Amino acid sequence: MMLRPLFIFLWVAFVGIALTSDLTYRAIQQVCSRPLLSDKTIIKIKAKRDRLIQEHETEEINICTSDGLNLSGLLVKRKDAKQTVLACHGYRLGKESMIYCVNVFPDAHILLLDFRTHGESEGELTTGGFNEIQDVKAAVNYLRKNQLTTKLPLVAIGFSMGSVSLLGALSQGVHFDAVILDSCFADLGVQLGRYLNKFYNIPDISIPAIRHCFSLFAGVNLNAVSPVKWIQDAQVPFLIIHSRDDEVAFQQDARKLHAVAQCSELWLVDGSGHGSIWKDYPQEYREKISDFIRDQVN
């Protein structure tokens, strides 16, 4: 009789472990894989891209990374441009999500880049900003060799994961004249835990194990992906933009980055969600960036 309760306990424990393992695998697989977009979303993205090409002189380009992936980009060309801007999108987005930069940087050539495993770029695995460093390096190499952009100051703007990739590229010797970090997180391991907790309802107690699974699945050492460490040694001016009400990348991340950066400005706003500052504060957004570039680049 004593064996029956023990058997039930072991069976429940086994089922719980199995379900947790399955949930973990599915969550990690989805986190690392190409975003699945609805037909309606694809049509909207194409319409934005087509409208950009119609309204501005825009060249569709392909860039090859050092590990052999072809990346898709749009190079928006301006007459009498004063700078070149590399615009890097966030996780599970694409280059079209950065089209707003066309209005933010009226005097610049702008390269809108699709990271690997996003948009029209090749790739089977996204790593939240680590392997994407290679994409930034390839894009900068392209701009340095392009006759149109090679002699102009190079400014970079990144949103969330895009910001992390820019910081990683800086840590590996890539040079920018100024960098704008919009809604950047300070640590990939911490951010992964937040994301899984918020969007997959993974309990906090399971997060350490899932981080380990992510490292194995994606081939990424999470301890090595630390934007707050990368920014410390970067000798470039930063404008750090963040919302106090961001529930994806917390405002404390922006404060940490600002605290250790050698040269940075911090602009915090109220009421905006993750990725909405440029929409909620359009005039202030343009003015803050314009003033920053005027003071640090021009």
Buried (B, 14 or more C-beta within 10 A) or exposed (E): EEEEEEEEEEEEEEEEEEEBEEBBEEBBEBBBEBBEBEEEEEEEBEEBBEEBBEEBEBBEBEBEBEEEBBBBBBBBBBEEBBBBBBBBBBBBBBBBBBBBBBEBBEBBBBBBBBBBBBBBBBBEBBBBBBBBBBBBBBBBBBBBEBEBBEEBBBBBBBBBBBBBBBBBBBBEEBEBBBBBBBBBBBBBBBBBBBBBBEEBEBEEEBBEEBBEBBBEBBEBEBEEBBBBBBBBEBEBBBBBBBBEBBEBBBBEBBBBBBEBBEEBBBBBBEEBBBBBBBEBBEEBBBEBBBEBBEEBBE
